[in-house]
């Protein structure tokens, strides 16, 4: 069954983050060490995250920022448009600080309504990227 964003309130609907995805996010953050790891969250809408796609962090300063490889993003968008796995959002780690969006995250985000998973140590928190959000005017925390 396919879901549509209009069918539910995207801020009050809990997100299902599969246990193996949680484990993979923690592993990727640990492997990245002092750099930010990053990638895509895939699954079924409105928020059943079943897998990740790992990206190399191509940011100029990967210790303080993240940038997902464009070819990975384009491939995921094409697959979703063709009826495949949905591109639900993005993930990245904060090697220093908490699992809360930074001002830089807000400034560089697209307010596209997608989910951001932020990993800090073993803590994982999910955020909806929307204009007018409570965090830096761009993010709302989601129940998990």
C-alpha positions as CSV (number, residue, x, y, z in Angstrom):
1,X,0.0,0.0,0.0
2,X,1.4,3.4,-0.9
3,X,0.7,6.4,1.4
4,X,0.4,10.0,0.4
5,X,1.6,12.9,2.6
6,X,-1.8,14.5,2.5
7,X,-3.4,11.5,4.2
8,X,-1.7,12.1,7.6
9,X,-0.4,15.0,9.6
10,X,3.4,14.6,9.0
11,X,4.3,16.2,12.4
12,X,2.1,14.0,14.6
13,X,2.6,10.7,12.8
14,X,5.3,8.6,14.4
15,X,8.2,7.6,12.2
16,X,9.0,3.9,12.0
17,X,12.8,3.6,12.0
18,X,13.7,-0.1,11.5
19,X,16.0,-1.5,14.2
20,X,18.6,-2.5,11.6
21,X,18.6,1.1,10.3
22,X,19.2,2.5,13.8
23,X,22.1,0.1,14.1
24,X,23.5,1.1,10.7
25,X,23.3,4.8,11.5
26,X,25.2,4.3,14.7
27,X,27.9,2.3,12.9
28,X,28.3,4.9,10.2
29,X,28.6,7.7,12.7
30,X,31.2,5.7,14.6
31,X,33.2,4.9,11.5
32,X,33.2,8.6,10.4
33,X,34.9,9.5,13.7
34,X,35.6,13.3,13.8
35,X,33.9,13.8,10.4
36,X,30.2,13.9,9.7
37,X,28.8,10.9,8.0
38,X,25.9,11.4,5.6
39,X,23.4,9.6,3.3
40,X,19.8,9.0,2.4
41,X,16.9,7.5,4.3
42,X,14.7,5.2,2.1
43,X,11.5,3.3,2.6
44,X,7.8,3.8,2.4
45,X,5.9,7.0,3.0
46,X,4.8,8.7,5.2
47,X,7.7,7.6,7.4
48,X,8.6,3.9,7.4
49,X,12.4,4.0,7.1
50,X,13.7,0.6,6.0
51,X,17.2,1.3,4.7
52,X,19.9,3.8,4.2
53,X,22.1,4.7,1.3
54,X,25.6,5.7,2.4
55,X,27.2,8.7,0.7
56,X,30.8,9.9,0.9
57,X,30.8,13.3,2.6
58,X,32.0,15.6,-0.1
59,X,31.8,18.8,1.9
60,X,34.9,21.1,1.9
61,X,35.1,20.7,5.7
62,X,33.6,17.3,6.6
63,X,34.4,17.8,10.3
64,X,31.9,20.6,10.4
65,X,29.5,20.1,7.5
66,X,28.1,17.4,5.3
67,X,27.2,17.2,1.6
68,X,25.7,14.2,0.0
69,X,27.1,13.0,-3.4
70,X,24.8,14.3,-6.1
71,X,24.8,11.1,-8.1
72,X,23.4,9.1,-5.2
73,X,20.7,11.7,-4.6
74,X,19.7,11.8,-8.3
75,X,19.5,8.0,-8.5
76,X,17.2,7.9,-5.4
77,X,15.0,10.6,-6.8
78,X,14.6,8.8,-10.1
79,X,13.9,5.5,-8.4
80,X,11.2,7.1,-6.2
81,X,9.5,8.8,-9.3
82,X,9.5,5.4,-11.1
83,X,7.5,3.9,-8.2
84,X,10.5,2.4,-6.3
85,X,11.6,3.1,-2.8
86,X,10.6,6.5,-1.4
87,X,13.3,9.0,-0.6
88,X,12.1,9.9,2.9
89,X,15.0,12.0,4.0
90,X,18.7,12.4,4.9
91,X,21.0,11.5,7.7
92,X,24.2,12.9,9.1
93,X,26.1,12.9,12.3
94,X,27.3,15.5,14.7
95,X,30.7,14.3,16.0
96,X,30.6,17.2,18.5
97,X,27.4,18.4,20.2
98,X,23.9,16.9,20.3
99,X,21.5,15.3,17.8
100,X,19.8,18.7,17.2
101,X,19.9,20.6,13.9
102,X,22.5,23.3,13.9
103,X,22.1,26.8,12.5
104,X,24.2,25.7,9.5
105,X,21.9,22.7,9.0
106,X,19.0,25.2,8.9
107,X,20.7,27.6,6.6
108,X,21.6,24.9,4.1
109,X,18.3,23.0,4.2
110,X,15.6,23.1,1.5
111,X,12.5,23.1,3.7
112,X,11.3,20.2,1.6
113,X,9.3,18.4,4.3
114,X,11.7,15.5,4.4
115,X,13.0,13.8,7.5
116,X,16.5,14.4,8.8
117,X,18.1,11.8,11.1
118,X,20.9,13.3,13.2
119,X,23.2,11.0,15.1
120,X,25.3,12.2,18.0
121,X,27.2,9.5,19.8
122,X,24.5,6.8,20.2
123,X,21.6,9.2,20.2
124,X,19.4,9.4,17.1
125,X,16.7,12.0,16.8
126,X,14.4,12.7,13.8
127,X,13.4,16.1,12.5
128,X,11.0,17.3,9.8
129,X,12.6,20.0,7.6
130,X,9.8,22.6,7.2
131,X,9.7,26.4,7.0
132,X,8.6,27.9,10.2
133,X,9.8,25.0,12.4
134,X,10.6,25.6,16.1
135,X,14.3,24.9,15.7
136,X,16.0,27.7,13.8
137,X,12.8,28.3,11.9
138,X,13.3,25.1,9.8
139,X,13.0,21.9,11.9
140,X,10.3,20.2,14.0
141,X,11.2,17.2,16.1
142,X,9.3,14.0,15.2
143,X,8.0,11.3,17.6
144,X,10.0,8.1,17.3
